[in-house]
Amino acid sequence: MVGFVIIVVLFIYLFQVNFLDDFYKFNKIKEMEEVEKSLKIALETGDARKIIENTQLSSEVCVRIETGSAILQGYGQNGACALATLDDEDLNYIYQKTKSENNEYLFQNFSLNIPDIASDEYYILSSIADVNNYNVLVMVGSLITPVNATTSTLRSLLTFVALFVIIAAIVLAFILSRFMVRPLSKIRKEAINLPNGTYDGSNLGSKIREYQELNETMIASSDKINEATKARKELLANVSHDLRTPLTMIVGYGEMMRDFDDEKNNANIEVIISEAKRLSSLVDDLLDLSKNEEGKIKLAMQAVSINQLLNEVATQYRKYMENAKIEFKLKLLDKDVSFQLDEKRIKQVLYNFLNNAINYNHDPQPYVELGAVFKDDKYEIYVYDNGEGIKEEDLDKIWDRYYRIGEEHQRQMIGSGIGLSLSRSILKAHHLSYGASSKYKEYSRFYFVLDKSRAVKTAQKEDGAF
């Protein structure tokens, strides 16, 4: 940054000192050309005298027009015009030279033999105009004031300014390095370790709000990575446990049936089949979750009756609820309605909701309710239980792939422990809103919502209760 400032200052310095004189002369000549052009146009319209009067009031140049029979003279702002001192020899020279140069010529360093005016300080722009078949000599003159003194003054001034700017740039660079570059460099250095979850955002050394916010974001990201890493390890441990249990059962019963002929009975075969199905269910859950998150799973959409869907799901759980002494209720819609859904996947969602309600319900009088309710032009399908409940700070985490409430590994029925994450993926694929409400140690309620506008038909009222 300091180098850039120095380059800019040097550029300005060189431009002002080395090109000031040329720039001044260029502007002066342009001014003379504009006056000369106006005079030639005015001569054709007969307004030359008016142009001369305006020139005298607004310009530092002076003009002289030789018509052969008359002379028009303008004196510029300073009230004097060196063109008035031109004799016949000078006029003839100017006329002949102009005519030989296509009727327009710029005389530089014209010698006028006037005291206090050097030969290289006066310019004359001359041209020949054809007015009513007469050649008219138009001359515009201007004194080119030397700028040496000005250049010297500018050189001294710019030297002082350059030193001041360079010192200021150095100070500014130090301040930026101390308060902006160093904290940013620290964040960048620590960010390299972010994938490992080892970002250290302490002692940032900056009070700049944007840097503090960036640092806080990086710290939060590091915490999330650590949580995900820990949860992933827990998931692997949980899945390994779930895999080991049915495999142990299958191997154990298989060996027993191999070694003892009297153990080759339907009961033992049924245990092996049951554990194999449990193992298959776990693998299916893992594959489904992976496919859902990658967006590769395809939904088989069809018209699904809500009351029929709930009845079928309730039937699957009826026997288990009775054996586990869980009070189970089913609440159907007063007026059935159908929606375009993937029935198998939506059932999977309800199974996961119910499994969750069962696995985390240790109330002395456990209660689970599966139902549907219509309100505000929406159908809400829900599962309610009076179990453990969920802490408020955990509600927004329960849908995460690796998140698990509590450390205890509980399994009362078939399940992989990734049901809520899988349910979220399925509901998102259906473009359905979903959620959970809970009060710790009192209840939990999981639900998803179907908008009435998406209904495909309305069936007759079904009386059903469970």
Secondary structure, DSSP 8 states (H G I E B T S, - for coil): -HHHHHHHHHHHHHHHHHSHHHHHHHHHHHHHHHHHHHHHHHHHHT-HHHHHHHHHHH-S-EEEEE-SS-EEEE-TTTT--GGGG--HHHHHHHHHHHHHTTTEEEE-S-----TT--GGGEEEEEEEEEETTEEEEEEEEEE----HHHHHHHHHHHHHHHHHHHHHHHHHHHHHIIIIIHHHHHHHHHHTTGGGT----S------HHHHHHHHHHHHHHHHHHHHHHHHHHHHHHHHHHHHHHHHHHHHHHHHHHH-GGG-SHHHHHHHHHHHHHHHHHHHHHHHHHHHHHT------EEEEHHHHHHHHHHHHHHHHHHTT-EEEEE--SS-EEEEE-HHHHHHHHHHHHHHHHHT---SS-EEEEEEEEETTEEEEEEEE-SS---GGGTTTTTSSS--SSS----SSS--S-HHHHHHHHHHHTT--EEEEEETTTEEEEEEEEEGGGEEEE------B-
